[in-house]
Amino acid sequence: MTFRIFVFSDSHRYVRSMYAAMEDGKPDLVLHLGDMLRDAEELSYAYPQQSIVMVPGNCDGWTTQPLQKLLDIQGKKLLLSHGHIWQVKSGCETALAAARQQGADLVLFGHTHRAYCVQEPDGLWVLNPGAARDSYGVVTIDGSGMRCEIVSFR
């Protein structure tokens, strides 16, 4: 069985691309990595049957939602945060350390608006989907393991 996850971040009220992605493919789960949570909420109203998990970003104001979440999806651990708590604009070393400490298979963050997808030599996947206006991430989990990719709107 194949499990697909769409990953959005930094939508900043630009929701048209998220809707286009949802119409192109039907994910099993949507993750929104913050900057603007209300965009993810709007998506949840448009797709009420869709599972959506979100974390707040630095532009989301005061919230009681946790700044990071660890999910167990299909036997894989995913650590997600907007990235500002890990200062990812200065590099992703802190994010990688947090993921390794939690035993994550994949660490996801936004904040930089630059799409990035790589598998580290130790097997840890690192995914920044970029700004939702330009791109989003797709995570596929199946019998052969896990894969990540960036889908660009340009």
Contact map, one row per residue, 1 for C-alpha under 8 A:
1110000000000000000000000000000000000000000000000000000000000000000000000000000000000000000000000000000000000000000000000000000000000000000001100000000000
1111000000000000000000000000000000000000000000000000000000000000000000000000000000000000000000000000000000000000000000000000000000000000000111100000000000
1111100000000000000000000011000000000000000000000000000000000000000000000100000000000000000000000000000000000000000000000000000000000000000111000000000000
0111110000000000000000000011100000000000000000000000000000000000000000000000000000000000000000000000000000000000000000000000000000000000011110000000000000
0011111000000000000000000011111000000000000000000000000000000000000000000000000000000000000000000000000000000000000000000000000000000000011100000000000000
0001111100000000000000000010111000000000000000000000000000000000000000000000000000000000000000000000000000000000000000000000000000000001111000000000000000
0000111110000000000000000000011110000000000000000000000000000000000000000000000000000000000000000000000000000000000000000000000010000001111000000000000000
0000011111100000010000000000011110000000000000000000000000000000000000000000000000000000000000000000000000000000000000000000000011110011100000000000000000
0000001111100000000000000000000111100000000000000000000000000000000000000000000001000000000000000000000000001110000000000000000011110001000000000000000000
0000000111110000000000000000000011110000000000000000000000000000000000000000000000000000000000000000000000000110100000000000000001110000000000000000000000
0000000111111110000000000000000001110010000000000000000000000000000000000000000000000000000000000000000000000000000000000000000000111000000000000000000000
0000000001111100000000000000000000110010000000000000000000000000000000000000000000000000000000000000000000000000000000000000000000000000000000000000000000
0000000000111110000000000000000000010010000000000000000000000000000000000000000000000000000000000000000000000000000000000000000000000000000000000000000000
0000000000111111100000000000000000000010000000000000000000000000000000000000000000000000000000000000000000000000000000000000000000011000000000000000000000
0000000000101111111000000000000000000010000000000000000000000000000000000000000000000000000000000000000000000000000000000000000000011000000000000000000000
0000000000000111111100000000000000000000000000000000000000000000000000000000000000000000000000000000000000000000000000000000000000001000000000000000000000
0000000000000111111110000000000000000000000000000000000000000000000000000000000000000000000000000000000000000000000000000000000000011100000000000000000010
0000000100000011111111000000000000000000001000000000000000000000000000000000000000000000000000000000000000000000000000000000000000011000000000000000000000
0000000000000011111111100000000000000000001000000000000000000000000000000000000000000000000000000000000000000000000000000000000000000000000000000000000000
0000000000000001111111110000000000000000000000000000000000000000000000000000000000000000000000000000000000000000000000000000000000000000000000000000000000
0000000000000000111111111000000000000000000000000000000000000000000000000000000000000000000000000000000000000000000000000000000000000000000000000000000000
0000000000000000011111111110000000000000000000000000000000000000000000000000000000000000000000000000000000000000000000000000000000000000000000000000000000
0000000000000000001111111100000000000000000000000000000000000000000000000000000000000000000000000000000000000000000000000000000000000000000000000000000000
0000000000000000000111111100000000000000000000000000000000000000000000000000000000000000000000000000000000000000000000000000000000000000000000000000000000
0000000000000000000011111110000000000000000000000000000000000000000000000000000000000000000000000000000000000000000000000000000000000000000000000000000000
0000000000000000000001111111000000000000000000000000000000000000000000000000000000000000000000000000000000000000000000000000000000000000000000000000000000
0011110000000000000001001111110000000000000000000000000000000000000000000000000000000000000000000000000000000000000000000000000000000000000000000000000000
0011100000000000000000000111110000000000000000000110000000000000000000000000000000000000000000000000000000000000000000000000000000000000000000000000000000
0001110000000000000000000011111000000000000000000111100000000000000000000000000000000000000000000000000000000000000000000000000000000000000000000000000000
0000111100000000000000000011111100000000000000000111100000000000000000000000000000000000000000000000000000000000000000000000000000000000000000000000000000
0000111100000000000000000000111110000000000000000001110000000000000000000000000000000000000000000000000000000000000000000000000000000000000000000000000000
0000001110000000000000000000011111001001000000000001111000000000000000000000000000000000000000000000000000000000000000000000000000000000000000000000000000
0000001111000000000000000000001111100000000000000000011110000000000000000000000111000000000000000000000000011100000000000000000000000000000000000000000000
0000000011100000000000000000000111111000000000000000011111110000000000000000000011000000000000000000000000000100000000000000000000000000000000000000000000
0000000011110000000000000000000011111000000000000000000111110000000000000000000001000000000000000000000000000010000000000000000000000000000000000000000000
0000000001111000000000000000000001111111000000000000000110110000000000000000000000000000000000000000000000000000000000000000000000000000000000000000000000
0000000000000000000000000000000101111111100000000000011110010000000000000000000000000000000000000000000000000000000000000000000000000000000000000000000000
0000000000000000000000000000000000011111110000000000000000000000000000000000000000000000000000000000000000000000000000000000000000000000000000000000000000
0000000000111110000000000000000000011111111000000000000000000000000000000000000000000000000000000000000000000000000000000000000000000000000000000000000000
0000000000000000000000000000000100011111111100000001010000000000000000000000000000000000000000000000000000000000000000000000000000000000000000000000000000
0000000000000000000000000000000000001111111110000000000000000000000000000000000000000000000000000000000000000000000000000000000000000000000000000000000000
0000000000000000000000000000000000000111111111000000000000000000000000000000000000000000000000000000000000000000000000000000000000000000000000000000000000
0000000000000000011000000000000000000011111111100000000000000000000000000000000000000000000000000000000000000000000000000000000000000000000000000000000000
0000000000000000000000000000000000000001111111111111000000000000000000000000000000000000000000000000000000000000000000000000000000000000000000000000000000
0000000000000000000000000000000000000000111111110000000000000000000000000000000000000000000000000000000000000000000000000000000000000000000000000000000000
0000000000000000000000000000000000000000011111110000000000000000000000000000000000000000000000000000000000000000000000000000000000000000000000000000000000
0000000000000000000000000000000000000000001111111100000000000000000000000000000000000000000000000000000000000000000000000000000000000000000000000000000000
0000000000000000000000000000000000000000000111111100000000000000000000000000000000000000000000000000000000000000000000000000000000000000000000000000000000
0000000000000000000000000000000000000000000100111110000000000000000000000000000000000000000000000000000000000000000000000000000000000000000000000000000000
0000000000000000000000000001110000000000000100111111000000000000000000000000000000000000000000000000000000000000000000000000000000000000000000000000000000
0000000000000000000000000001110000000000000100001111100000000000000000000000000000000000000000000000000000000000000000000000000000000000000000000000000000
0000000000000000000000000000111100000001000100000111110000000000000000000000000000000000000000000000000000000000000000000000000000000000000000000000000000
0000000000000000000000000000111100000000000000000011111000000000000000000000000000000000000000000000000000000000000000000000000000000000000000000000000000
0000000000000000000000000000001111001001000000000001111100000000000000000000000000000000000000000000000000000000000000000000000000000000000000000000000000
0000000000000000000000000000000111001000000000000000111110000000111110000000000111000000000000000000000000000000000000000000000000000000000000000000000000
0000000000000000000000000000000011111000000000000000011111110010111000000000000011000000000000000000000000000000000000000000000000000000000000000000000000
0000000000000000000000000000000011111000000000000000001111110000001000000000000011110000000000000000000000000010000000000000000000000000000000000000000000
0000000000000000000000000000000001100000000000000000000111111000000000000000000001010000000000000000000000000000000000000000000000000000000000000000000000
0000000000000000000000000000000001110000000000000000000111111000000000000000000000000000000000000000000000000000000000000000000000000000000000000000000000
0000000000000000000000000000000001111000000000000000000111111110000000000000000000000000000000000000000000000000000000000000000000000000000000000000000000
0000000000000000000000000000000000000000000000000000000001111110000000000000000000000000000000000000000000000000000000000000000000000000000000000000000000
0000000000000000000000000000000000000000000000000000000000011111000000000000000000000000000000000000000000000000000000000000000000000000000000000000000000
0000000000000000000000000000000000000000000000000000000100011111100000000000000000000000000000000000000000000000000000000000000000000000000000000000000000
0000000000000000000000000000000000000000000000000000000000000111110000000000000000000000000000000000000000000000000000000000000000000000000000000000000000
0000000000000000000000000000000000000000000000000000001100000011111000000000000000000000000000000000000000000000000000000000000000000000000000000000000000
0000000000000000000000000000000000000000000000000000001100000001111110000000000000000000000000000000000000000000000000000000000000000000000000000000000000
0000000000000000000000000000000000000000000000000000001110000000111110000000000011001000000000000000000000000000000000000000000000000000000000000000000000
0000000000000000000000000000000000000000000000000000001000000000011111000000001111000000000000000000000000000000000000000000000000000000000000000000000000
0000000000000000000000000000000000000000000000000000001000000000011111100000001110000000000000000000000000000000000000000000000000000000000000000000000000
0000000000000000000000000000000000000000000000000000000000000000000111110000111100000000000000000000000100000000000000000000000000000000000000000000000000
0000000000000000000000000000000000000000000000000000000000000000000011111000111000000000000000000000000000000000000000000000000000000000000000000000000000
0000000000000000000000000000000000000000000000000000000000000000000001111111110000000000000000000000000000000000000000000000000000000000000000000000000000
0000000000000000000000000000000000000000000000000000000000000000000000111111110000000000000000000000000000000000000000000000000000000000000000000000000000
0010000000000000000000000000000000000000000000000000000000000000000000011111000000000000000000000000000000000000000000000000000000000000000010000000000000
0000000000000000000000000000000000000000000000000000000000000000000000011111100000000000000000000000000000000000000000000000000000000000000000000000000000
0000000000000000000000000000000000000000000000000000000000000000000000011111110000000000000000000000000111000000000000000000000000000000000000000000000000
0000000000000000000000000000000000000000000000000000000000000000000001111011111000000000000000000000001111000000000000000000000000000000000000000000000000
0000000000000000000000000000000000000000000000000000000000000000000001111001111100000000000000000000000111110000000000000000000000000000000000000000000000
0000000000000000000000000000000000000000000000000000000000000000000111100000111110000000000000000010010101110000000000000000000000000000000000000000000000
0000000000000000000000000000000010000000000000000000001000000000000111000000011111000000000000000000000000111000000000000000000000000000000000000000000000
0000000000000000000000000000000011000000000000000000001110000000001110000000001111111000000000000000000000011100000000000000000000000000000000000000000000
0000000010000000000000000000000011100000000000000000001111000000001100000000000111111000000000000000000000011110000000000000000000000000000000000000000000
0000000000000000000000000000000000000000000000000000000010000000000000000000000011111111000000100000000000001110000000000000000000000000000000000000000000
0000000000000000000000000000000000000000000000000000000011000000000000000000000011111111100000000000000000000010000000000000000000000000000000000000000000
0000000000000000000000000000000000000000000000000000000000000000001000000000000011111111000000000000000000000000000000000000000000000000000000000000000000
0000000000000000000000000000000000000000000000000000000000000000000000000000000000111111000101100000000000000000000000000000000000000000000000000000000000
0000000000000000000000000000000000000000000000000000000000000000000000000000000000111111111101000000000000000000000000000000000000000000000000000000000000
0000000000000000000000000000000000000000000000000000000000000000000000000000000000111111111111100000000000000011000000000000000000000000000000000000000000
0000000000000000000000000000000000000000000000000000000000000000000000000000000000010011111100000000000000000011000000000000000000000000000000000000000000
0000000000000000000000000000000000000000000000000000000000000000000000000000000000000011111100000000000000000000000000000000000000000000000000000000000000
0000000000000000000000000000000000000000000000000000000000000000000000000000000000000011111111000000000000000000000000000000000000000000000000000000000000
0000000000000000000000000000000000000000000000000000000000000000000000000000000000000111111111110000000000000000000000000000000000000000000000000000000000
0000000000000000000000000000000000000000000000000000000000000000000000000000000000000001001111111000000000000000000000000000000000000000000000000000000000
0000000000000000000000000000000000000000000000000000000000000000000000000000000000000111001111111100000000000000000000000000000000000000000000000000000000
0000000000000000000000000000000000000000000000000000000000000000000000000000000000100101000111111110000000100000000000000000000000000000000000000000000000
0000000000000000000000000000000000000000000000000000000000000000000000000000000000000000000111111111000000100000000000000000010000000000000000000000000000
0000000000000000000000000000000000000000000000000000000000000000000000000000000000000000000011111111100000000000000000000000000000000000000000000000000000
0000000000000000000000000000000000000000000000000000000000000000000000000000000000000000000001111111110000000000000000000000000000000000000000000000000000
0000000000000000000000000000000000000000000000000000000000000000000000000000001000000000000000111111111111100000000000000000000000000000000000000000000000
0000000000000000000000000000000000000000000000000000000000000000000000000000000000000000000000011111111100000000000000000001000000000000000000000000000000
0000000000000000000000000000000000000000000000000000000000000000000000000000000000000000000000001111111100000000000000000000000000000000000000000000000000
0000000000000000000000000000000000000000000000000000000000000000000000000000001000000000000000000111111100000000000000000000000000000000000000000000000000
0000000000000000000000000000000000000000000000000000000000000000000000000000100000000000000000000011111110000000000000000000000000000000000000000000000000
0000000000000000000000000000000000000000000000000000000000000000000001000001111000000000000000000011111111100000000000000001000000000000000000000000000000
0000000000000000000000000000000000000000000000000000000000000000000000000001110000000000000000000010001111100000000000000011100000000000000000000000000000
0000000000000000000000000000000000000000000000000000000000000000000000000001111000000000000000000010000111110000000000000001111000000000000000000000000000
0000000000000000000000000000000000000000000000000000000000000000000000000000011100000000000000110010000111111000000000000001111000000000000000000000000000
0000000000000000000000000000000010000000000000000000000000000000000000000000011111000000000000000000000001111100000000000000011100000000000000000000000000
0000000010000000000000000000000010000000000000000000000000000000000000000000000111100000000000000000000000111110000000000000001110000000000000000000000000
0000000011000000000000000000000011000000000000000000000000000000000000000000000011100000000000000000000000011111110000000000000111100000000000000000000000
0000000011000000000000000000000000100000000000000000000010000000000000000000000001110001100000000000000000001111100000000000000001000000000000000000000000
0000000000000000000000000000000000000000000000000000000000000000000000000000000000000001100000000000000000000111110000000000000001000000000000000000000000
0000000001000000000000000000000000000000000000000000000000000000000000000000000000000000000000000000000000000111111000000000000011100000000000000000000000
0000000000000000000000000000000000000000000000000000000000000000000000000000000000000000000000000000000000000101111100000000000111100000000000000000000000
0000000000000000000000000000000000000000000000000000000000000000000000000000000000000000000000000000000000000000111110000000001111100011000000000000010000
0000000000000000000000000000000000000000000000000000000000000000000000000000000000000000000000000000000000000000011111000000011111000000000000000000010000
0000000000000000000000000000000000000000000000000000000000000000000000000000000000000000000000000000000000000000001111100000111110000000000000000001110000
0000000000000000000000000000000000000000000000000000000000000000000000000000000000000000000000000000000000000000000111110000111000000000000000000001000000
0000000000000000000000000000000000000000000000000000000000000000000000000000000000000000000000000000000000000000000011111111110000000000000000000000000000
0000000000000000000000000000000000000000000000000000000000000000000000000000000000000000000000000000000000000000000001111111110000000000000000000000000000
0000000000000000000000000000000000000000000000000000000000000000000000000000000000000000000000000000000000000000000000111111000000000000000000000000000000
0000000000000000000000000000000000000000000000000000000000000000000000000000000000000000000000000000000000000000000000111111000000000000000000000000000000
0000000000000000000000000000000000000000000000000000000000000000000000000000000000000000000000000000000010000000000000111111100000000000000000000000000000
0000000000000000000000000000000000000000000000000000000000000000000000000000000000000000000000000001000111100000000000111111110000000000000000000000000000
0000000000000000000000000000000000000000000000000000000000000000000000000000000000000000000000000000000011100000000011110011111000000000000000000001000000
0000000000000000000000000000000000000000000000000000000000000000000000000000000000000000000000010000000001110000000111110001111100000000000000000000000000
0000000000000000000000000000000000000000000000000000000000000000000000000000000000000000000000000000000001111000001111000000111110000000100000000001000000
0000000000000000000000000000000000000000000000000000000000000000000000000000000000000000000000000000000000011100011110000000011111000000100000000000000000
0000001110000000000000000000000000000000000000000000000000000000000000000000000000000000000000000000000000001100111110000000001111110011100000000000010000
0000000111000000000000000000000000000000000000000000000000000000000000000000000000000000000000000000000000000111111100000000000111110111000000000000000000
0000000111100000000000000000000000000000000000000000000000000000000000000000000000000000000000000000000000000100111000000000000011111111000000000000000000
0000000111100110110000000000000000000000000000000000000000000000000000000000000000000000000000000000000000000000000000000000000011111111000000000000000000
0000000000100111110000000000000000000000000000000000000000000000000000000000000000000000000000000000000000000000000000000000000000111110000000000000000010
0000000000000000100000000000000000000000000000000000000000000000000000000000000000000000000000000000000000000000000000000000000001111111000000000000000111
0000000100000000000000000000000000000000000000000000000000000000000000000000000000000000000000000000000000000000001000000000000011111111100000000000011110
0000011110000000000000000000000000000000000000000000000000000000000000000000000000000000000000000000000000000000001000000000000011110111110000000000011100
0000011100000000000000000000000000000000000000000000000000000000000000000000000000000000000000000000000000000000000000000000001110000011111000000001111000
0001111000000000000000000000000000000000000000000000000000000000000000000000000000000000000000000000000000000000000000000000000000000001111100000001111000
0001111000000000000000000000000000000000000000000000000000000000000000000000000000000000000000000000000000000000000000000000000000000000111110000111100000
0111100000000000000000000000000000000000000000000000000000000000000000000000000000000000000000000000000000000000000000000000000000000000011111000111000000
0111000000000000000000000000000000000000000000000000000000000000000000000100000000000000000000000000000000000000000000000000000000000000001111111110000000
1110000000000000000000000000000000000000000000000000000000000000000000000000000000000000000000000000000000000000000000000000000000000000000111111100000000
1100000000000000000000000000000000000000000000000000000000000000000000000000000000000000000000000000000000000000000000000000000000000000000011111000000000
0000000000000000000000000000000000000000000000000000000000000000000000000000000000000000000000000000000000000000000000000000000000000000000011111100000000
0000000000000000000000000000000000000000000000000000000000000000000000000000000000000000000000000000000000000000000000000000000000000000000011111110000000
0000000000000000000000000000000000000000000000000000000000000000000000000000000000000000000000000000000000000000000000000000000000000000001111011111000000
0000000000000000000000000000000000000000000000000000000000000000000000000000000000000000000000000000000000000000000000000000000000000000001110001111100000
0000000000000000000000000000000000000000000000000000000000000000000000000000000000000000000000000000000000000000000011000000101000000000111100000111110000
0000000000000000000000000000000000000000000000000000000000000000000000000000000000000000000000000000000000000000000010000000000000000000111000000011111000
0000000000000000000000000000000000000000000000000000000000000000000000000000000000000000000000000000000000000000001110000000000010000011110000000001111100
0000000000000000000000000000000000000000000000000000000000000000000000000000000000000000000000000000000000000000000000000000000000000011110000000000111110
0000000000000000000000000000000000000000000000000000000000000000000000000000000000000000000000000000000000000000000000000000000000000111000000000000011111
0000000000000000100000000000000000000000000000000000000000000000000000000000000000000000000000000000000000000000000000000000000000001110000000000000001111
0000000000000000000000000000000000000000000000000000000000000000000000000000000000000000000000000000000000000000000000000000000000000100000000000000000111
